[in-house]
Amino acid sequence: MPGELLGAHYDQCFGCGESQPHGLHLAARAGEGVSVTAEFTVQPAHQGAPGLAHGGVLVTALDETLGSLSWMLRIIAVTGRLESDFLRPVPVGSTLYLSARCTAVDGRKIYSSAEGRIGGPDGPVAVRADALFVEVELGHFTRNGRPEEIKAAMADPDQVKVARAFEVNP
Ligand SMILES: CCCCCCCC(=O)SCCNC(=O)CCNC(=O)[C@H](O)C(C)(C)COP(=O)(O)OP(=O)(O)OC[C@H]1O[C@@H](n2cnc3c(N)ncnc32)[C@H](O)[C@@H]1OP(=O)(O)O
């Protein structure tokens, strides 16, 4: 339902994992239709220039928010292409109000756009991105991931967590 937290897909994910000490701890919420929102507060560890967020970290926040759209579509997908615009510098300590929406689905291709605003959900747009995600099978992760982490994720007694680690919306 709109407003509901989607929860982390994998607890070690750099974007959303609760157990990832270096991560962004992004918590995405369902929006209206195939859309999501999330908030991310820039920490001192995310600096690129004194007191300013690193652009790559901001793109990660956009990527993760866009990736969360797969949950709304119940599709397993990975980022194939991500094009970003940096419109305003984002100071450390500021909160990025993120929103992403799916714009089209064509076979395995999922097109989407996202933006991050500062100063409030209706504040000026600081960063934006257009993405192409590509639907993949579960084997994309099990074949390509490092075996240690695959085994650890599969061994979790919580079966919902196991499914989520591989980006399947249960
Ligand atoms: C809840 C989840 C949150 C997750 C948030 C984080 C998301 C991520 O960061 S995922 C990690 C980063 N991404 C990756 O590691 C992906 C690495 N790339 C790959 O594995 C592959 O290149 C992959 C799967 C994207 C595509 O390969 P493959 O499955 O062989 O598909 P392929 O046949 O080449 O392409 C399928 C279609 O997509 C198109 N396509 C694929 N890549 C691109 C691209 N970069 N640009 C444009 N089009 C592309 C192809 O042209 C093709 O189109 P069509 O069907 O019209 O011919």
The ligand as a Tripos MOL2 file, in Angstrom:
@<TRIPOS>MOLECULE
LIG
   57    59     1     0     0
SMALL
NO_CHARGES

@<TRIPOS>ATOM
      1 C1         15.5280   -4.0320   -4.5630 C.3       1 LIG1
      2 C2         16.7890   -4.0870   -5.4160 C.3       1 LIG1
      3 C3         17.6800   -2.8640   -5.2870 C.3       1 LIG1
      4 C4         18.8870   -3.0240   -6.1320 C.3       1 LIG1
      5 C5         19.5130   -1.6720   -6.3810 C.3       1 LIG1
      6 C6         20.8540   -1.8090   -7.0040 C.3       1 LIG1
      7 C7         20.7470   -2.2390   -8.4490 C.3       1 LIG1
      8 C8         22.1190   -2.5290   -8.9600 C.2       1 LIG1
      9 O1         23.0100   -1.7430   -8.7950 O.2       1 LIG1
     10 S1         22.3380   -4.0180   -9.7740 S.3       1 LIG1
     11 C9         24.1340   -4.0930   -9.9360 C.3       1 LIG1
     12 C10        24.6790   -3.3820  -11.1510 C.3       1 LIG1
     13 N1         24.3030   -4.0090  -12.3690 N.am      1 LIG1
     14 C11        24.9270   -5.1430  -12.8260 C.2       1 LIG1
     15 O2         25.7890   -5.7020  -12.1950 O.2       1 LIG1
     16 C12        24.4630   -5.6740  -14.1630 C.3       1 LIG1
     17 C13        25.6300   -6.1720  -14.9940 C.3       1 LIG1
     18 N2         25.1950   -6.4350  -16.3730 N.am      1 LIG1
     19 C14        24.6570   -7.6250  -16.7410 C.2       1 LIG1
     20 O3         24.6210   -8.5590  -15.9560 O.2       1 LIG1
     21 C15        24.1180   -7.7450  -18.1250 C.3       1 LIG1
     22 O4         24.7510   -6.8340  -19.0070 O.3       1 LIG1
     23 C16        22.5700   -7.4840  -18.1840 C.3       1 LIG1
     24 C17        21.8330   -8.5120  -17.2890 C.3       1 LIG1
     25 C18        22.2160   -6.0520  -17.7110 C.3       1 LIG1
     26 C19        22.0590   -7.6120  -19.6080 C.3       1 LIG1
     27 O5         22.5980   -8.8090  -20.1580 O.3       1 LIG1
     28 P1         21.6390   -9.9260  -20.8190 P.3       1 LIG1
     29 O6         20.8050  -10.5580  -19.7820 O.co2     1 LIG1
     30 O7         22.5470  -10.8080  -21.6350 O.co2     1 LIG1
     31 O8         20.6540   -9.1210  -21.7190 O.3       1 LIG1
     32 P2         20.8540   -8.5480  -23.1930 P.3       1 LIG1
     33 O9         20.2190   -9.5460  -24.1230 O.co2     1 LIG1
     34 O10        22.2360   -8.0980  -23.4520 O.co2     1 LIG1
     35 O11        19.9380   -7.2430  -23.0900 O.3       1 LIG1
     36 C20        18.5200   -7.3140  -22.9380 C.3       1 LIG1
     37 C21        17.9600   -6.0440  -23.5590 C.3       1 LIG1
     38 O12        18.4540   -4.9230  -22.7660 O.3       1 LIG1
     39 C22        19.2110   -4.0290  -23.5880 C.3       1 LIG1
     40 N3         20.3580   -3.5670  -22.8110 N.ar      1 LIG1
     41 C23        21.1400   -4.2720  -21.9480 C.ar      1 LIG1
     42 N4         22.0810   -3.4730  -21.4120 N.ar      1 LIG1
     43 C24        21.8870   -2.2490  -21.9410 C.ar      1 LIG1
     44 C25        22.5330   -0.9860  -21.7670 C.ar      1 LIG1
     45 N5         23.5840   -0.8460  -20.9390 N.pl3     1 LIG1
     46 N6         22.0520    0.0740  -22.4510 N.ar      1 LIG1
     47 C26        21.0020   -0.0440  -23.2870 C.ar      1 LIG1
     48 N7         20.3210   -1.2110  -23.4830 N.ar      1 LIG1
     49 C27        20.7800   -2.2940  -22.8210 C.ar      1 LIG1
     50 C28        19.6690   -4.8740  -24.7850 C.3       1 LIG1
     51 O13        19.9040   -4.0670  -25.9060 O.3       1 LIG1
     52 C29        18.4530   -5.8020  -24.9950 C.3       1 LIG1
     53 O14        17.4510   -5.0720  -25.6270 O.3       1 LIG1
     54 P3         16.4690   -5.8050  -26.7160 P.3       1 LIG1
     55 O15        15.6860   -6.8430  -25.9290 O.co2     1 LIG1
     56 O16        15.6150   -4.7050  -27.2400 O.co2     1 LIG1
     57 O17        17.3600   -6.4100  -27.7410 O.co2     1 LIG1
@<TRIPOS>BOND
     1     1     2 1
     2     2     3 1
     3     3     4 1
     4     4     5 1
     5     5     6 1
     6     6     7 1
     7     7     8 1
     8     8     9 2
     9     8    10 1
    10    10    11 1
    11    11    12 1
    12    12    13 1
    13    13    14 1
    14    14    15 2
    15    14    16 1
    16    16    17 1
    17    17    18 1
    18    18    19 1
    19    19    20 2
    20    19    21 1
    21    21    22 1
    22    21    23 1
    23    23    24 1
    24    23    25 1
    25    23    26 1
    26    26    27 1
    27    27    28 1
    28    28    29 2
    29    28    30 1
    30    28    31 1
    31    31    32 1
    32    32    33 2
    33    32    34 1
    34    32    35 1
    35    35    36 1
    36    36    37 1
    37    37    38 1
    38    37    52 1
    39    38    39 1
    40    39    40 1
    41    39    50 1
    42    40    41 ar
    43    40    49 ar
    44    41    42 ar
    45    42    43 ar
    46    43    44 ar
    47    43    49 ar
    48    44    45 1
    49    44    46 ar
    50    46    47 ar
    51    47    48 ar
    52    48    49 ar
    53    50    51 1
    54    50    52 1
    55    52    53 1
    56    53    54 1
    57    54    55 2
    58    54    56 1
    59    54    57 1
@<TRIPOS>SUBSTRUCTURE
     1 LIG1         1 GROUP 0 **** ****
